[in-house]
Amino acid sequence: MHLMRESWTDARLDDFRTDVDRRFDEVARRFDKVDQRFDKVEGEVRELRSEMKTGFETIHRTMVQGIIALSASFIAGFAAIVTQL
């Protein structure tokens, strides 16, 4: 078992500071990697939004054309009924 020392010497404090600095440098490197991954994800989300926008525009156009075709059919049907009277 490791025995605890009673006092902190300047050398021990310097070692502790160096160790803490090294660990924080490692944390900073890890956060840089996380930032890179977030940048990649943001790019993929932008690409997905673009694809979705294109898809929704296509669906919108198809729905409008369908509504126009149905309306024309109804009008033609009503016109045919009226002419039969």
Residue frames relative to the residue before (quaternion, step in Angstrom):
aa qw qx qy qz dx dy dz
M 1.0000 0.0000 0.0000 0.0000 0.00 0.00 0.00
H 0.4738 -0.6853 0.4852 0.2654 3.54 -1.02 0.84
L 0.3062 -0.7574 0.5495 0.1751 3.56 -0.80 1.01
M 0.4181 -0.6988 0.5212 0.2553 3.56 -1.01 0.79
R 0.3629 -0.7118 0.5565 0.2277 3.52 -1.04 0.77
E 0.5044 -0.6840 0.4541 0.2674 3.52 -1.12 0.67
S 0.8155 0.1825 -0.0786 0.5436 3.60 1.03 -0.65
W 0.3520 -0.6978 0.5830 0.2218 3.50 -1.30 0.48
T 0.2161 -0.7657 0.5932 0.1230 3.54 -0.73 1.06
D 0.6674 -0.4859 0.3670 0.4287 3.54 -1.27 0.24
A 0.6350 0.5311 -0.3302 0.4535 3.58 1.00 -0.77
R 0.6602 0.4939 -0.3109 0.4727 3.59 0.94 -0.82
L 0.6398 0.5123 -0.3268 0.4706 3.59 1.01 -0.76
D 0.6369 0.5158 -0.3232 0.4732 3.59 1.03 -0.77
D 0.6398 0.5124 -0.3186 0.4760 3.60 1.00 -0.82
F 0.6484 0.5197 -0.3124 0.4604 3.56 0.98 -0.88
R 0.6557 0.5103 -0.3081 0.4634 3.57 0.94 -0.89
T 0.6462 0.5152 -0.3151 0.4666 3.58 0.96 -0.85
D 0.6561 0.5073 -0.3065 0.4671 3.58 0.96 -0.85
V 0.6534 0.5007 -0.3124 0.4741 3.59 0.96 -0.85
D 0.6397 0.5213 -0.3208 0.4649 3.59 0.96 -0.84
R 0.6459 0.5199 -0.3147 0.4621 3.59 0.96 -0.88
R 0.6741 0.4939 -0.3006 0.4597 3.57 0.92 -0.86
F 0.6568 0.4921 -0.3189 0.4741 3.59 0.97 -0.76
D 0.6034 0.5383 -0.3566 0.4680 3.59 1.10 -0.64
E 0.6400 0.5129 -0.3190 0.4749 3.59 1.03 -0.78
V 0.6330 0.5147 -0.3287 0.4758 3.60 0.98 -0.79
A 0.6423 0.5194 -0.3232 0.4618 3.60 0.95 -0.83
R 0.6414 0.5093 -0.3255 0.4725 3.62 0.98 -0.79
R 0.6495 0.5091 -0.3217 0.4641 3.58 0.96 -0.80
F 0.6553 0.4975 -0.3216 0.4687 3.60 0.95 -0.77
D 0.5897 0.5494 -0.3737 0.4592 3.60 1.09 -0.57
K 0.6475 0.5028 -0.3158 0.4777 3.58 1.01 -0.80
V 0.6349 0.5184 -0.3270 0.4703 3.60 1.01 -0.78
D 0.6333 0.5285 -0.3260 0.4619 3.58 0.97 -0.81
Q 0.6416 0.5151 -0.3237 0.4671 3.59 0.99 -0.81
R 0.6572 0.5021 -0.3146 0.4658 3.58 0.97 -0.82
F 0.6355 0.5167 -0.3302 0.4692 3.61 1.02 -0.76
D 0.6193 0.5342 -0.3427 0.4622 3.59 1.01 -0.75
K 0.6431 0.5166 -0.3167 0.4683 3.58 1.00 -0.85
V 0.6646 0.4991 -0.3033 0.4660 3.58 0.92 -0.92
E 0.6346 0.5273 -0.3351 0.4549 3.61 0.95 -0.80
G 0.6416 0.5166 -0.3212 0.4672 3.59 1.00 -0.76
E 0.6636 0.4949 -0.3051 0.4707 3.56 0.97 -0.83
V 0.6325 0.5181 -0.3341 0.4689 3.61 1.03 -0.73
R 0.6292 0.5223 -0.3357 0.4675 3.61 0.99 -0.78
E 0.6535 0.5088 -0.3082 0.4681 3.57 0.97 -0.87
L 0.6541 0.5108 -0.3077 0.4654 3.59 0.96 -0.85
R 0.6351 0.5219 -0.3296 0.4644 3.59 0.98 -0.80
S 0.6400 0.5214 -0.3248 0.4615 3.56 0.99 -0.80
E 0.6588 0.4981 -0.3074 0.4726 3.59 0.93 -0.86
M 0.6564 0.5080 -0.3123 0.4621 3.58 0.96 -0.84
K 0.6333 0.5323 -0.3332 0.4524 3.58 0.97 -0.82
T 0.6497 0.5086 -0.3090 0.4730 3.56 0.95 -0.87
G 0.6657 0.5080 -0.2986 0.4578 3.57 0.94 -0.89
F 0.6729 0.4907 -0.2992 0.4659 3.58 0.92 -0.87
E 0.6209 0.5304 -0.3456 0.4623 3.59 1.05 -0.71
T 0.6384 0.5201 -0.3182 0.4697 3.58 1.03 -0.79
I 0.6564 0.5007 -0.3079 0.4728 3.58 0.93 -0.90
H 0.6360 0.5378 -0.3225 0.4498 3.58 0.96 -0.88
R 0.6657 0.5006 -0.2991 0.4656 3.57 0.89 -0.96
T 0.6559 0.5094 -0.3112 0.4620 3.60 0.95 -0.86
M 0.6506 0.5094 -0.3204 0.4632 3.60 0.96 -0.81
V 0.6450 0.5126 -0.3246 0.4646 3.60 0.93 -0.84
Q 0.6578 0.4952 -0.3138 0.4728 3.59 0.92 -0.85
G 0.6424 0.5252 -0.3187 0.4583 3.60 1.01 -0.76
I 0.6501 0.5060 -0.3122 0.4731 3.57 0.97 -0.86
I 0.6404 0.5130 -0.3266 0.4691 3.60 0.98 -0.81
A 0.6602 0.5044 -0.3077 0.4637 3.60 0.95 -0.88
L 0.6586 0.4954 -0.3140 0.4714 3.62 0.95 -0.83
S 0.6405 0.5240 -0.3245 0.4582 3.57 0.97 -0.85
A 0.6512 0.5050 -0.3131 0.4722 3.57 0.95 -0.87
S 0.6362 0.5233 -0.3277 0.4625 3.60 1.01 -0.77
F 0.6520 0.5107 -0.3130 0.4649 3.59 0.92 -0.88
I 0.6603 0.5052 -0.3083 0.4623 3.56 0.89 -0.94
A 0.6592 0.4955 -0.3106 0.4727 3.60 0.94 -0.87
G 0.6494 0.5186 -0.3163 0.4574 3.58 1.00 -0.79
F 0.6609 0.4888 -0.3014 0.4832 3.57 0.93 -0.86
A 0.6290 0.5305 -0.3286 0.4635 3.58 1.03 -0.79
A 0.6503 0.5089 -0.3172 0.4663 3.57 1.00 -0.80
I 0.6448 0.5104 -0.3222 0.4690 3.58 1.00 -0.81
V 0.6634 0.5133 -0.3087 0.4484 3.59 0.91 -0.91
T 0.6761 0.4882 -0.3099 0.4566 3.59 0.96 -0.76
Q 0.6172 0.5470 -0.3436 0.4492 3.60 1.18 -0.42
L 0.6149 0.5739 -0.3464 0.4154 3.58 1.19 -0.46
